[in-house]
Structures are given as structure tokens and as C-alpha cells.
């Protein structure tokens, strides 16, 4: 079984006073666009979000082709490392994709490839440039959840710090480009970016 964890608990500070996760993106809530993109590659979808977001996200995902469950942040605003830990703790699969809710161009074929690359290891993490993309990566569920929980008690709470504890495959730019375009990592943070992306759907 493969799980898909969508991180949606951020405060969307650059989006104004609305929640970008459920904001309209060319007629469809953005979180649903992400869920529909990853659905062919996973058996379940788990949304990590705050309790006050749950109803709106559930409405946005109503009727999705995969079962949807929620992993609510017990302590909101602790950042993506905490969200990943909470989301993975709720996942049933041995391996799980973690993807941010603001990546509506995530490539399902690339997700499949990441699952294949992660097999037998703790993670497959893209590195298209000098930065890793830990919020579009596949993790061995228990290993990454434990690593995240350890770094949450440390001074450096970044996701990349959790990765240092794992037996990971790094998927570099050349490898990525054999299986996907860089568009898969594009994220939308502002209303202007939403408007600019409209015609691509």
C-alpha cells in the first residue's frame, strides 16, 4: 500500500486573508488539484492541516477517487517538519509521498518513479538544484516520522535535518529531467501566481 500525505497546515501569509489550500485555481480548489494529480500513484490520501481547516478541505476533496483522511496538527504553526511527522503517523502504507498543497503541477508519473527509487531505502528526495525538495518526496513512513520527531526536540527543526538520519536516495536534476519537467515542483503562493497559472489548466 502506498500513502499520499498532503501538507496543508500553513498560514498562507503571502496569499492575504484566505486559505490558499482551498482557494479557487481555475475553477477547482488547489488542494483538490494536488490530490487528483497524486491519486493514480497512491492508495489513500491523508491531509495534514489545522482543525479549523478541516471542514473546508473535506468539502474540497469530496468524491475523490481515493479514500481521504485527516491528520490534524495538535500544535499548529510548528512548521513542515511537524506536519510531516503528524501526516506520516496517520499513514497506513510502508512508504508515503509527502507533497505540499501548493504544488498543483505535481507529476503523477514522477511520483510513481519516486516510490520505485525509495524501495528498500528510507527516502527518495529530489534535488533539482542546490536545494532539496523534501515536500515532494517519498519516505519510508515509520523512519521519516521518527526522524522528524527527533529533530522537533532539537535546535534545528528543518526537514533537511531529519533527512540526515535516513538512508536516502538523492534524485538529482539530470535524473529528474529523464522522468519529469521542473514544473512538477512549481508552487503557488500569491493571488498573482494563481492568476498566472489559470490558463495552464
C-alpha positions in Angstrom: 0.0 0.0 0.0 1.2 3.5 -0.9 0.1 6.6 1.0 0.0 10.2 -0.1 0.3 12.9 2.5 -0.7 16.5 1.5 0.7 19.2 3.7 -1.9 22.0 4.0 -1.5 23.4 7.5 0.5 26.6 6.6 -0.9 30.0 7.2 -0.7 31.2 3.6 0.7 34.6 4.7 1.6 35.7 1.2 -2.0 34.9 0.0 -3.8 37.5 2.1 -6.6 36.7 4.4 -7.7 33.4 2.7 -6.5 29.8 2.9 -4.7 29.1 -0.4 -5.2 25.4 0.1 -8.8 25.7 -0.8 -8.6 28.8 -3.0 -10.1 28.5 -6.4 -7.5 27.6 -9.1 -9.1 27.7 -12.5 -12.4 26.5 -11.1 -11.1 23.9 -8.7 -9.7 24.2 -5.1 -5.9 23.9 -5.2 -5.7 21.1 -2.7 -8.1 19.1 -4.9 -5.9 19.7 -7.9 -2.9 18.2 -5.9 -5.0 15.3 -4.7 -6.2 14.4 -8.2 -2.7 14.5 -9.5 -1.3 12.1 -6.9 -4.3 9.8 -6.8 -3.2 7.5 -9.6 0.0 6.8 -7.7 -1.4 6.2 -4.1 -4.0 4.1 -2.4 -5.0 6.7 0.2 -4.8 10.4 0.7 -4.0 12.0 4.1 -4.3 15.7 4.6 -2.3 17.3 7.3 -3.9 20.6 8.3 -5.2 22.6 11.3 -8.6 21.7 12.9 -10.1 25.0 11.6 -9.3 24.0 8.0 -10.7 20.5 8.1 -14.3 21.2 7.0 -13.3 23.3 4.0 -10.6 20.8 2.9 -13.1 17.9 3.3 -15.6 19.7 1.2 -12.9 20.4 -1.5 -12.0 16.7 -1.6 -15.5 15.3 -1.5 -15.8 12.4 -4.0 -12.1 12.0 -4.6 -11.2 8.6 -6.2 -9.1 7.6 -3.2 -10.1 7.5 0.5 -9.3 10.7 2.3 -8.4 11.0 6.0 -7.1 13.9 8.1 -4.1 14.2 10.4 -4.7 17.3 12.4 -1.9 19.4 13.9 -2.1 19.2 17.7 0.1 22.2 17.9 -0.4 24.4 14.8 2.4 26.6 13.4 5.3 24.3 14.2 6.2 24.2 10.5 6.5 21.5 7.9 8.7 19.1 9.9 5.9 18.7 12.4 3.3 18.5 9.7 5.2 15.6 8.0 5.5 13.8 11.3 1.8 14.1 12.0 0.8 13.1 8.5 3.1 10.1 8.3 2.0 8.9 11.7 -1.5 8.6 10.2 -0.4 6.8 7.0 -1.1 3.1 6.5 1.4 2.5 3.8 5.0 1.4 4.4 6.0 4.2 2.0 4.3 7.6 1.6 4.6 10.5 -0.7 4.7 13.9 1.0 3.7 16.8 -1.1 2.8 20.4 -0.4 -0.7 21.6 -1.1 0.7 24.4 -3.2 2.2 22.2 -5.9 -0.7 21.7 -8.3 1.5 20.6 -11.2 3.0 17.6 -9.3 3.6 14.9 -11.9 1.9 11.5 -11.1 4.4 9.6 -13.2 7.3 11.2 -11.3 5.6 10.3 -8.0 5.5 6.7 -9.2 9.2 6.9 -10.0 10.0 8.2 -6.6 8.2 5.3 -5.0 10.3 2.9 -7.1 13.5 4.7 -6.2 12.7 4.7 -2.5 12.2 0.9 -2.4 14.5 -0.7 0.1 15.7 2.6 1.4 14.3 5.3 3.8 13.6 8.0 1.2 13.9 9.2 -2.3 14.3 13.0 -2.3 14.7 15.2 -5.4 17.4 17.7 -5.5 16.9 19.7 -8.7 19.4 22.4 -7.8 21.4 23.3 -4.7 18.2 22.8 -2.6 16.4 19.6 -1.8 12.6 19.3 -2.4 11.6 17.4 0.8 7.9 18.4 0.3 7.7 16.4 -2.9 9.5 13.2 -1.9 8.8 9.6 -0.9 9.7 8.3 2.6 9.6 5.1 4.5 6.8 6.1 6.7 8.0 5.0 10.1 11.6 6.0 9.6 10.8 9.6 8.5 8.1 10.1 11.2 10.7 9.1 13.8 13.4 11.3 12.3 11.0 14.3 12.2 10.0 13.7 15.8 13.7 13.6 16.9 14.6 16.9 15.2 11.5 18.6 16.6 13.2 18.3 20.0 16.4 19.7 18.7 17.6 23.2 17.8 17.5 22.6 14.0 13.9 21.7 13.2 14.2 21.9 9.4 13.1 18.9 7.3 16.6 18.7 5.9 17.9 18.0 9.4 15.6 14.9 9.7 16.9 13.6 6.3 20.4 13.4 7.8 19.2 10.4 9.9 17.9 8.5 6.9 19.3 6.1 4.3 18.2 8.3 1.3 18.4 8.2 -2.4 19.1 11.7 -3.9 17.3 12.2 -7.2 19.4 14.9 -9.0 18.4 17.2 -11.8 19.6 15.0 -14.6 17.6 12.1 -13.2 14.5 14.2 -12.6 14.6 15.5 -16.2 14.6 12.0 -17.5 11.2 11.5 -15.8 9.6 14.9 -15.4 9.8 18.6 -16.1 10.8 21.1 -13.4 7.1 22.2 -13.5 6.4 19.4 -11.0 8.0 21.4 -8.2 6.3 24.7 -9.1 4.4 26.2 -6.1 1.8 28.9 -6.0 1.9 31.3 -3.1 0.2 34.5 -4.2 -3.0 35.5 -5.9 -0.9 36.8 -8.8 0.7 33.4 -9.2 -2.8 31.8 -9.1 -4.0 34.2 -11.9 -0.9 33.5 -14.0 -1.4 29.7 -13.7 -5.1 29.9 -14.6 -4.7 29.3 -18.3 -2.5 26.3 -17.8 -5.4 24.2 -16.6 
